Amino acid sequence: MTKLAALEALGFTKDEILKAALGASPNVPPAHDLAPFIGKPCLARTRMDGVKAGIVREVTIQPGNAVVTFEPGAAQLWRWKAAQGFTLLAVAEHGISRRESRIEHAGTETILFEVCSLTLCTDKAWSTMQR
């Protein structure tokens, strides 16, 4: 059995196999679906650089890579504890416990590569991550 036949036997289509082989992620939404994130406070988790919070300026989808540009003033969440709950989704909804979290703000525009999740923040959550 060839590798292609084995993958098809697992239920993958030839299109999905080709996209994966070329580095495109079939689960990344088209850029127009990301329009509601522009100009809004968001949390971005990257593959190599952890979690950042900021106002989204631009989102670019490239094969196998999402790139997010934040306005100046974005924050690196070095260590975070949700104000309520314990997940990053809870941070996006309820904010952080400032006493138990460590964040640092950048004064310049921030560009993030290999963004694997982008989550809108509530106003309440965003206010806990400000300077």
GUTORVEX-955945 format. One line per field, with one value per residue (C-alpha): residue in one letter; x, y, z. Coordinates in nm, 4 decimals. Example, Ala and Ser with C-alpha at 12.3 -4.5 7.8 and 13.67 -1.06 7.14 Angstrom:
// residues 2
r <- a_s
u <- 1.2300_1.3670
v <- -0.4500_-0.1060
w <- 0.7800_0.7140
// end
This chain:
// residues 131
r <- m_t_k_l_a_a_l_e_a_l_g_f_t_k_d_e_i_l_k_a_a_l_g_a_s_p_n_v_p_p_a_h_d_l_a_p_f_i_g_k_p_c_l_a_r_t_r_m_d_g_v_k_a_g_i_v_r_e_v_t_i_q_p_g_n_a_v_v_t_f_e_p_g_a_a_q_l_w_r_w_k_a_a_q_g_f_t_l_l_a_v_a_e_h_g_i_s_r_r_e_s_r_i_e_h_a_g_t_e_t_i_l_f_e_v_c_s_l_t_l_c_t_d_k_a_w_s_t_m_q_r
u <- 0.0000_0.1369_0.1486_-0.1238_-0.3479_-0.2832_-0.3839_-0.6932_-0.7832_-0.7780_-1.0377_-0.8213_-0.9081_-0.6427_-0.6947_-0.6278_-0.3172_-0.1841_-0.2460_-0.0690_0.2253_0.2617_0.2473_-0.0991_-0.3234_-0.6744_-0.8225_-0.7104_-1.0097_-0.9940_-0.8707_-1.2195_-1.3347_-1.0701_-1.2036_-1.3866_-1.0460_-0.9026_-0.8886_-0.9929_-0.7980_-0.6978_-0.4811_-0.2489_-0.0754_0.2294_0.4134_0.7509_0.6943_0.4165_0.1123_0.0808_-0.2091_-0.2720_-0.4882_-0.4823_-0.3693_-0.3479_-0.3844_-0.2175_-0.2674_0.0176_0.0452_0.0939_0.1474_-0.0741_0.0954_-0.0603_0.0526_-0.0337_-0.0481_0.2243_0.1691_0.1144_0.1991_0.3936_0.2223_0.5284_0.3245_-0.0495_-0.3221_-0.6824_-0.8863_-1.1521_-1.0985_-0.7673_-0.7475_-0.6413_-1.0071_-1.0818_-0.8097_-0.9784_-1.3137_-1.2275_-0.8737_-0.5690_-0.4836_-0.2208_-0.0691_-0.0063_0.0824_0.3863_0.3402_0.5578_0.4488_0.6253_0.6440_0.6600_0.4522_0.4708_0.4603_0.3854_0.4639_0.3226_0.0102_-0.1877_-0.4794_-0.6294_-0.8995_-1.1013_-1.0818_-1.3755_-1.3415_-1.3238_-1.0370_-0.8507_-0.8606_-0.6658_-0.3797_-0.3221_-0.0238
v <- 0.0000_0.3433_0.6306_0.8053_0.4989_0.4613_0.8233_0.7875_0.4717_0.6848_0.9144_1.1993_1.3415_1.3939_1.7698_1.7554_1.5425_1.7833_2.0889_1.9232_1.8223_2.1799_2.3280_2.4833_2.4403_2.3392_2.4628_2.8272_3.0491_3.2777_3.6311_3.7830_3.5774_3.7546_4.1067_4.1254_4.1054_4.4184_4.7118_4.4957_4.3792_4.0149_3.7448_3.5723_3.2444_3.1777_2.8523_2.9874_3.3138_3.2467_3.4677_3.8339_4.0780_4.3797_4.5725_4.3928_4.6074_4.3363_3.9617_3.7874_3.4220_3.2560_2.8840_2.7195_3.0516_3.3207_3.6564_3.9132_4.2746_4.4530_4.8302_4.9796_4.8959_4.5206_4.3107_3.9884_3.7685_3.5989_3.4373_3.4685_3.3596_3.4144_3.6372_3.3636_3.0152_2.8778_2.8773_3.1329_3.1593_3.2629_3.5297_3.6626_3.6792_3.7776_3.9160_3.8395_3.8537_4.1321_4.0165_3.6643_3.7492_3.9016_4.1102_4.3599_4.6159_4.7042_5.0651_4.9744_4.7819_4.4056_4.1448_3.7864_3.4893_3.1375_3.2482_2.9354_3.1070_3.4536_3.5275_3.8465_4.0018_4.1494_4.5111_4.3843_4.1472_4.4062_4.6586_4.4170_4.3994_4.7752_4.9535
w <- 0.0000_-0.0935_0.1536_-0.0448_-0.0311_0.3419_0.4088_0.1921_0.3845_0.7018_0.5460_0.4154_0.0730_-0.1934_-0.1565_0.2219_0.1663_-0.0984_0.1222_0.4155_0.1968_0.0695_0.4187_0.3954_0.6942_0.5832_0.9141_0.8838_0.8044_0.5017_0.5719_0.5385_0.8383_1.0486_0.9822_1.3194_1.4947_1.3297_1.5711_1.8676_2.1744_2.1385_2.2890_2.0441_2.1196_1.9044_1.8526_1.9646_2.1521_2.4014_2.4591_2.3659_2.4127_2.1952_1.9521_1.6167_1.3239_1.0592_1.0113_0.7177_0.6325_0.4486_0.3707_0.7100_0.8892_1.0392_1.0982_1.3338_1.3695_1.6940_1.7464_1.9698_2.3375_2.3042_2.6079_2.6514_2.9104_3.0616_3.3338_3.3663_3.6028_3.5033_3.7344_3.7199_3.5809_3.4645_3.0825_2.8252_2.7253_3.0845_3.0562_2.7385_2.9176_3.2770_3.2551_3.4656_3.8313_3.8218_4.1489_4.0180_3.6567_3.4900_3.1791_2.9958_2.7371_2.4125_2.2995_1.9333_1.6826_1.7353_1.4580_1.5578_1.3355_1.3643_1.5506_1.6350_1.8124_1.8203_2.0783_2.1219_2.4706_2.6566_2.7716_3.1291_3.0447_2.8393_3.1239_3.3484_3.0970_3.0623_3.2116
// end
